[in-house]
Amino acid sequence: MRSILHDPVKSALYGVSILTEMAFEETKDLVSKCTGLGIAVPVLFLNLATPATDCSLCAQISAREDRLRDIYRRTFPRIHQTIVYRRGEPRGIRQLEDLGDRLYWDGHGRQRTEQSPGPGRGQILNLSPKFKQEARTGV
C-alpha cells in the first residue's frame, strides 16, 4: 500500500479548501505532511469562492478572497489551483458533464496536461479519456 501512495502515477491527493485564513493554515499543514510522506498533491480546489458583483458586500468578500488566493499561489506555486465559485449545485448529467469539462478539459476538446494548462499555474490534472468516458456513461 505504501508503494502505491508514493507513486504519483497511481495515486495523489486532490485537496479541497475554502478561502479563509483558518482553512489556508489547515491546507498548508496537509500539503506539508503529504509532501513529507511522499504523497503527491497535484491540485487544490479552492471551493465556494465569491464572484465579484455589483453587490458591495459580495465585492468586499471577493476582495478578501482575492488576497487569500494570492497567498495560496505564492505558498503553493507548483500546485495547480482551480477556483470553484459559489453557485447553485449542478443538477443532472449535462450540468455535471459541463462542470467536468471546465475542470479537466481545455475548451478545445483536448485533455489538460502540463503542456496545455488551463487557468491558473502549476501542474495540471490529467485524466485519461477512459476515465472521462466512464464518468459520462457510468460504465
C-alpha positions as CSV (number, residue, x, y, z in Angstrom):
1,M,0.0,0.0,0.0
2,R,2.8,2.4,0.9
3,S,4.4,2.0,-2.6
4,I,1.1,2.8,-4.2
5,L,0.7,6.0,-2.2
6,H,4.3,7.1,-3.1
7,D,3.8,6.5,-6.8
8,P,2.3,9.7,-8.4
9,V,1.2,7.8,-11.4
10,K,-1.0,5.5,-9.2
11,S,-2.2,7.9,-6.5
12,A,-2.5,11.5,-5.5
13,L,-4.3,13.6,-3.0
14,Y,-6.6,16.3,-4.5
15,G,-7.1,18.9,-1.9
16,V,-10.3,20.9,-1.4
17,S,-10.2,24.1,0.7
18,I,-12.1,27.3,1.1
19,L,-10.8,30.9,1.0
20,T,-10.5,31.6,4.7
21,E,-7.3,32.1,6.8
22,M,-8.0,29.1,9.0
23,A,-8.6,26.8,6.0
24,F,-5.4,28.1,4.4
25,E,-3.4,27.1,7.6
26,E,-5.0,23.7,7.6
27,T,-4.3,23.2,3.9
28,K,-0.7,24.3,4.4
29,D,-0.3,21.7,7.1
30,L,-1.9,19.0,5.0
31,V,0.3,19.7,1.9
32,S,3.4,19.8,4.1
33,K,2.5,16.4,5.7
34,C,1.7,14.8,2.3
35,T,4.9,16.2,0.8
36,G,6.9,14.8,3.8
37,L,5.3,11.4,3.3
38,G,6.0,11.4,-0.4
39,I,2.3,11.7,-1.4
40,A,1.7,13.8,-4.5
41,V,-0.7,16.8,-4.2
42,P,-1.1,18.0,-7.8
43,V,-4.3,20.0,-7.5
44,L,-6.0,22.2,-4.9
45,F,-9.7,23.1,-5.5
46,L,-10.4,26.4,-3.8
47,N,-14.1,26.0,-3.2
48,L,-17.0,28.4,-2.5
49,A,-15.3,31.5,-3.9
50,T,-17.5,34.5,-4.1
51,P,-17.7,36.0,-7.6
52,A,-17.2,39.8,-7.9
53,T,-20.5,41.5,-8.5
54,D,-22.2,44.9,-8.1
55,C,-23.2,44.0,-4.6
56,S,-21.0,45.9,-2.1
57,L,-20.9,43.1,0.4
58,C,-20.1,40.5,-2.2
59,A,-17.4,42.8,-3.6
60,Q,-15.8,43.1,-0.2
61,I,-15.9,39.3,0.3
62,S,-14.4,38.8,-3.1
63,A,-11.6,41.2,-2.5
64,R,-10.7,39.4,0.8
65,E,-10.8,36.1,-1.1
66,D,-8.5,37.6,-3.8
67,R,-5.9,38.3,-1.2
68,L,-6.1,34.8,0.1
69,R,-5.9,33.4,-3.5
70,D,-2.6,35.3,-3.9
71,I,-1.4,33.8,-0.6
72,Y,-2.3,30.3,-1.9
73,R,-0.5,31.0,-5.2
74,R,2.7,32.2,-3.5
75,T,2.7,29.4,-1.0
76,F,1.9,26.6,-3.5
77,P,3.4,27.8,-6.8
78,R,3.9,24.2,-8.2
79,I,0.3,23.0,-7.3
80,H,-2.4,23.8,-9.9
81,Q,-5.3,25.7,-8.2
82,T,-8.8,25.6,-9.6
83,I,-11.2,28.2,-8.2
84,V,-14.8,26.9,-7.8
85,Y,-17.2,29.8,-7.4
86,R,-20.2,29.8,-5.1
87,R,-23.2,29.0,-7.3
88,G,-26.1,26.7,-7.3
89,E,-25.2,23.0,-7.2
90,P,-25.1,21.2,-10.6
91,R,-28.2,19.2,-11.3
92,G,-28.5,16.5,-13.9
93,I,-25.9,14.7,-16.1
94,R,-25.5,17.6,-18.5
95,Q,-24.5,20.1,-15.8
96,L,-22.1,17.6,-14.3
97,E,-20.5,17.0,-17.7
98,D,-20.2,20.7,-18.2
99,L,-18.5,21.1,-14.8
100,G,-16.1,18.2,-15.5
101,D,-15.2,19.7,-18.9
102,R,-14.4,23.1,-17.3
103,L,-12.3,21.5,-14.6
104,Y,-10.4,18.9,-16.7
105,W,-10.6,19.9,-20.5
106,D,-9.0,22.8,-22.2
107,G,-12.1,24.1,-24.2
108,H,-10.7,22.7,-27.5
109,G,-11.6,19.0,-26.9
110,R,-8.1,18.3,-25.5
111,Q,-7.3,17.0,-22.1
112,R,-5.4,19.5,-20.0
113,T,-1.8,18.5,-19.4
114,E,1.3,20.3,-18.3
115,Q,1.8,21.4,-21.9
116,S,-1.7,22.7,-22.3
117,P,-2.6,24.3,-18.9
118,G,-5.9,25.8,-18.1
119,P,-6.4,28.8,-16.0
120,G,-4.0,29.0,-13.0
121,R,-0.4,27.8,-12.7
122,G,1.5,24.7,-11.9
123,Q,0.9,21.0,-12.6
124,I,-2.4,20.3,-14.3
125,L,-4.8,17.4,-13.5
126,N,-4.5,14.8,-16.3
127,L,-7.4,12.4,-16.6
128,S,-7.4,9.6,-19.2
129,P,-10.0,9.6,-22.0
130,K,-11.2,6.2,-20.5
131,F,-11.9,8.0,-17.2
132,K,-13.9,10.7,-18.9
133,Q,-15.9,8.1,-20.9
134,E,-16.6,6.2,-17.7
135,A,-17.7,9.3,-15.9
136,R,-20.1,10.2,-18.7
137,T,-21.6,6.8,-19.2
138,G,-21.4,5.5,-15.7
139,V,-19.7,2.3,-17.0
